[in-house]
Amino acid sequence: MSTQSQLLSRRGSNHRLVPLQSAGESGVSTHVNTLDRALARWILKGLGHPPVTIVLWNGDEFHGTDTATDLRVIFKSRRSLWETARKSTLGFGDGYTRGDIDVEGDLDRLISAIFLARPAAPPHRKPWREWKSSHIRKQHSLQTAKECAVHHYDIGNDFYRLWLGTDLVYTCAYYREDSLTLDEAQTAKMDHVCRKVRLQPGQTVFEAGCGWGSLALHMAKNYGVKVRAFNISDEQIALAQEQARQQGLEHLVEFIEDDFRNIEGECDAFVSVGMLEHIGTGNYAALGEVMARTLKPNGYGLIHSIGQRISGQPLDPWIESRIFPGAYTPSLREIMEIMEPAGLNVLDVENLRLHYARTLRDWSSLFERNADRIRSMYNDAFVRLWRLYLAGSIAAFEADELQLYQVLCTPARNNHIPWTREHLYRPTNGEGA
């Protein structure tokens, strides 16, 4: 199989993650039989008859509703149709990625239409399951956690630079004003986190899962705190350390390539932004124990995580296999159960769901602006995979299928807590809390 037909195969590198056939290898036939037509109708029925038209490879059309729609799913081969019927989102996602399925109309609107029609779907007949990351109820070992991080985060810093914005922040932004740009909203999010944990100059902060280091650097530069930031991604840690050197912040920020379970010491604030989704539910108690063990009596802890409204929702096999292996989106109850058994009191809960939908739209715009360059770095299948992932994520947040929780806590018996939330809404000026 050629390099071009290897999904996620980066030219000149060893990043070959998921081999798939290209559309040209899929055995396209112009003949459509009775079973093909029945499967098209079965898919639409299973979806709850959304306002979507299925078009088969010979031009036959099947309509989800009597209402005219510009949303069309074009199956170019029997293989793509049958795999979608048999494998749900895994079959559809792989077919779209290799170019064996096309979509007319906005991809995110198509997926939203499917979400919104789903309540009408027959029981046990929902072939396109929730567009959510997977539920792996097991305890990730250190090696498993490392492998999952490499799959998603070590595919190239140059790739992420093209669409995440100036500061390389791969978590939900905070649009406290409608006029904010992506970069401004990411800065506002970092200030929002810093104010929630009441940062003061000279304090010590532990960060579990620091990404490319933007939050740690922001806290040190604008709030005068010392930060120890932990991550298990080689490429992210290397870039974070380089940025600390370039910004002259090495004396305040230490980036450590290690798992959160190995964090030791004492801190005034413990923050984890965008890590919880990846650690496995079997490690939730360990995270609570680490937070409780390291926080000073008057300290604050904050978890920022994609979530779901109801615990234990079904897997999405495509997200699990192709995007985020080993990931799971917890419910609010599951996040609180990290804190409360460890002796941490929940102080504040905020749901930034619509902020994440807008963040994803801004990312998607940058991604499409740079799609040709990304294609030249990897291949067309890579571009289509990420386009589908971003569109599906936009739809999931806008349709209320996914949430974005920020949960603030403090050790029990801490009476030195704010009486109001006024400190959260001071003008964003980076001058500290």
CORHU-V639600 format. One record per residue. N is the residue number from 1. PHI is phi in whole degrees, -180 to 180 (none if undefined). OMEGA is omega in degrees with one decimal (none if undefined). Layout:
{{N	PHI	OMEGA} {N	PHI	OMEGA}}
//
This chain:
{{1	none	-176.4} {2	-73	176.6} {3	-60	-178.0} {4	-63	-177.5} {5	-93	173.0} {6	-96	178.1} {7	-62	-178.2} {8	66	179.0} {9	-88	-176.8} {10	-90	-177.5} {11	-60	176.5} {12	75	180.0} {13	-137	178.9} {14	-107	-178.8} {15	-84	174.8} {16	-114	-170.0} {17	-106	-174.1} {18	-138	178.8} {19	-76	176.3} {20	-139	173.6} {21	-72	173.3} {22	-82	-179.2} {23	-60	-178.2} {24	-69	-179.1} {25	-100	-168.8} {26	-90	175.1} {27	71	-177.1} {28	-65	176.2} {29	-125	179.3} {30	-84	-178.3} {31	-77	175.3} {32	-120	-178.4} {33	-106	-176.7} {34	-62	-180.0} {35	-67	176.4} {36	-57	-179.3} {37	-65	178.8} {38	-64	178.8} {39	-66	178.0} {40	-60	178.5} {41	-67	-179.8} {42	-64	178.3} {43	-62	-179.4} {44	-63	177.6} {45	-64	179.6} {46	-64	178.7} {47	-84	-177.6} {48	86	-179.5} {49	54	176.8} {50	-71	177.0} {51	-75	-175.6} {52	-135	175.9} {53	-108	173.1} {54	-96	178.5} {55	-118	178.6} {56	-88	-171.3} {57	-66	176.3} {58	-100	179.6} {59	99	177.1} {60	-60	-178.3} {61	-119	178.3} {62	-134	-170.8} {63	-105	178.0} {64	-71	178.9} {65	-138	176.0} {66	-81	-178.4} {67	-80	177.8} {68	-63	-179.2} {69	-145	175.2} {70	-98	-178.7} {71	-92	-174.6} {72	-131	174.0} {73	-106	-174.7} {74	-107	176.5} {75	-90	-175.9} {76	-90	-177.9} {77	-155	175.0} {78	-62	-179.5} {79	-56	-176.9} {80	-65	178.4} {81	-66	-177.2} {82	-66	179.5} {83	-68	175.9} {84	-65	178.7} {85	-65	-174.3} {86	-86	-172.1} {87	-111	176.6} {88	61	-175.1} {89	-65	177.7} {90	-64	178.1} {91	-67	179.1} {92	-65	-177.6} {93	-61	179.0} {94	-68	177.9} {95	-64	178.0} {96	-66	-177.2} {97	-62	-177.5} {98	-84	177.8} {99	86	-179.6} {100	-88	174.5} {101	-131	174.1} {102	-120	178.6} {103	-128	171.6} {104	-106	-170.5} {105	95	-177.8} {106	-66	-177.2} {107	-63	-179.4} {108	-68	177.0} {109	-67	177.2} {110	-61	-178.1} {111	-68	175.7} {112	-61	179.1} {113	-61	178.2} {114	-69	176.8} {115	-59	-174.2} {116	-70	178.3} {117	-83	-170.3} {118	-58	178.7} {119	-58	179.5} {120	-86	-178.2} {121	-69	178.6} {122	-62	176.5} {123	-57	177.6} {124	62	179.5} {125	-128	-179.1} {126	-120	-172.7} {127	-67	175.0} {128	-107	-174.6} {129	-74	-178.6} {130	-53	179.0} {131	-83	-176.1} {132	-138	175.5} {133	-73	-164.6} {134	-79	179.0} {135	-108	179.8} {136	-107	-176.9} {137	-88	175.6} {138	-152	-178.3} {139	-92	179.1} {140	-67	172.5} {141	-73	177.4} {142	-60	-179.9} {143	-68	178.5} {144	-63	178.9} {145	-60	179.1} {146	-64	-178.7} {147	-63	178.9} {148	-66	178.7} {149	-65	179.9} {150	-62	-177.8} {151	-55	-173.7} {152	-103	-168.7} {153	-95	-177.9} {154	-104	177.2} {155	-90	173.3} {156	133	176.4} {157	-60	-179.2} {158	-62	177.5} {159	-64	-177.2} {160	-67	178.0} {161	-60	-173.3} {162	-75	-175.1} {163	-144	-179.9} {164	-89	-177.0} {165	101	-171.6} {166	-59	-172.2} {167	-92	179.4} {168	52	177.7} {169	-105	-174.8} {170	-105	176.4} {171	-142	-175.3} {172	-58	173.9} {173	-84	-176.4} {174	-129	-176.0} {175	-92	-177.6} {176	-68	171.7} {177	-131	-175.0} {178	-63	-174.7} {179	-82	-174.0} {180	-67	170.5} {181	-79	177.5} {182	-58	-178.6} {183	-62	179.1} {184	-65	179.9} {185	-70	175.6} {186	-68	175.2} {187	-63	178.2} {188	-62	177.3} {189	-63	-179.6} {190	-64	175.9} {191	-65	179.4} {192	-60	177.4} {193	-64	-178.2} {194	-62	178.6} {195	-70	179.7} {196	-62	-179.6} {197	-93	169.7} {198	58	-177.4} {199	-65	176.0} {200	-133	179.9} {201	-53	177.6} {202	90	179.5} {203	-75	177.5} {204	-114	-179.7} {205	-122	168.8} {206	-106	176.3} {207	-120	179.0} {208	-101	-176.8} {209	82	-168.3} {210	-95	-179.0} {211	59	178.3} {212	-89	170.1} {213	92	-173.4} {214	-63	-178.8} {215	-67	179.2} {216	-59	179.4} {217	-66	178.8} {218	-64	-179.9} {219	-63	-179.3} {220	-67	-175.4} {221	-69	-171.4} {222	-104	-177.7} {223	-123	174.3} {224	66	-179.7} {225	-106	173.2} {226	-97	-173.6} {227	-126	167.6} {228	-112	-172.5} {229	-115	-173.2} {230	-115	178.4} {231	-159	179.4} {232	-112	177.1} {233	-93	-178.8} {234	-58	-174.4} {235	-67	179.4} {236	-67	-179.3} {237	-63	-179.5} {238	-60	179.7} {239	-69	178.5} {240	-61	178.8} {241	-64	178.1} {242	-65	178.9} {243	-67	177.1} {244	-63	177.7} {245	-66	-178.3} {246	-64	-178.1} {247	-91	178.8} {248	66	-176.5} {249	-114	-178.0} {250	-62	-179.3} {251	-77	-178.8} {252	-111	-174.4} {253	-121	174.9} {254	-118	177.1} {255	-96	-171.6} {256	-122	177.3} {257	-86	-177.3} {258	-163	-180.0} {259	-79	-178.4} {260	-60	-177.9} {261	-67	-178.7} {262	-100	-179.9} {263	-70	177.7} {264	-130	176.8} {265	112	-175.3} {266	-135	-176.9} {267	-142	174.9} {268	-87	179.2} {269	-146	177.5} {270	-126	-178.5} {271	-124	175.1} {272	-139	-175.0} {273	-116	175.9} {274	82	178.3} {275	-101	-170.1} {276	-57	-178.2} {277	-59	-169.4} {278	-110	-169.4} {279	-92	-177.2} {280	85	-176.1} {281	-62	178.1} {282	-66	179.2} {283	-105	-179.9} {284	-62	-179.4} {285	-62	178.6} {286	-64	178.2} {287	-64	177.4} {288	-61	179.6} {289	-65	179.0} {290	-64	178.6} {291	-61	-178.1} {292	-65	-177.5} {293	-72	-173.7} {294	-96	-177.1} {295	-74	171.7} {296	-67	-176.1} {297	-55	180.0} {298	-104	-176.7} {299	-84	-179.3} {300	-132	174.2} {301	-120	179.7} {302	-140	172.7} {303	-116	178.9} {304	-120	-172.6} {305	-151	165.1} {306	-63	-178.0} {307	-144	177.0} {308	-135	-176.9} {309	-75	-175.4} {310	-125	-177.6} {311	-65	168.9} {312	70	178.3} {313	-66	-173.7} {314	-62	175.4} {315	-64	158.7} {316	-106	-172.5} {317	-65	-179.3} {318	-71	177.3} {319	-60	-178.7} {320	-63	-173.6} {321	-82	-168.9} {322	-108	-172.6} {323	-117	-173.5} {324	-124	177.4} {325	-62	176.4} {326	79	-176.8} {327	-92	178.1} {328	-154	178.2} {329	-103	-174.6} {330	-79	170.0} {331	-82	177.2} {332	-61	177.9} {333	-59	-179.2} {334	-67	176.6} {335	-68	179.5} {336	-63	179.5} {337	-73	170.2} {338	-71	-170.6} {339	-88	-169.2} {340	-64	177.6} {341	-64	179.9} {342	-86	180.0} {343	84	178.5} {344	-110	179.3} {345	-92	176.4} {346	-77	-178.5} {347	-104	-171.4} {348	-155	176.6} {349	-131	178.0} {350	-136	177.8} {351	-112	-177.1} {352	-105	-175.0} {353	-52	-176.7} {354	-71	174.2} {355	-64	-179.7} {356	-73	176.3} {357	-59	179.4} {358	-70	176.0} {359	-56	-179.5} {360	-64	176.4} {361	-65	177.4} {362	-66	176.3} {363	-62	-178.6} {364	-62	178.4} {365	-63	177.9} {366	-66	178.6} {367	-60	-178.6} {368	-67	177.5} {369	-63	-177.5} {370	-110	-173.8} {371	-60	-179.1} {372	-64	179.3} {373	-67	178.3} {374	-63	178.3} {375	-62	179.4} {376	-70	178.3} {377	-79	-176.1} {378	-123	174.7} {379	-166	-176.2} {380	-67	178.9} {381	-61	178.3} {382	-62	179.4} {383	-62	-178.5} {384	-66	177.6} {385	-61	-178.0} {386	-71	175.5} {387	-62	179.2} {388	-66	178.7} {389	-61	-179.3} {390	-66	179.8} {391	-64	178.5} {392	-63	179.3} {393	-70	175.3} {394	-56	-178.3} {395	-62	-177.6} {396	-64	178.9} {397	-73	-178.6} {398	-69	178.9} {399	-88	177.7} {400	68	175.9} {401	-81	177.4} {402	-125	179.4} {403	-123	171.8} {404	-132	-175.1} {405	-99	164.2} {406	-118	-177.4} {407	-122	-178.3} {408	-104	179.5} {409	-141	176.8} {410	-152	176.6} {411	-58	178.9} {412	-56	177.6} {413	73	173.3} {414	-82	178.6} {415	-96	179.5} {416	-93	-177.3} {417	-119	-178.6} {418	-67	-179.6} {419	-87	179.8} {420	-136	176.3} {421	-104	-174.8} {422	-59	-177.6} {423	-65	-178.9} {424	-77	-169.1} {425	-119	170.1} {426	-70	178.2} {427	-55	179.7} {428	-73	-177.5} {429	-130	177.3} {430	67	-177.1} {431	-101	178.1} {432	100	-175.3} {433	-83	none}}
//
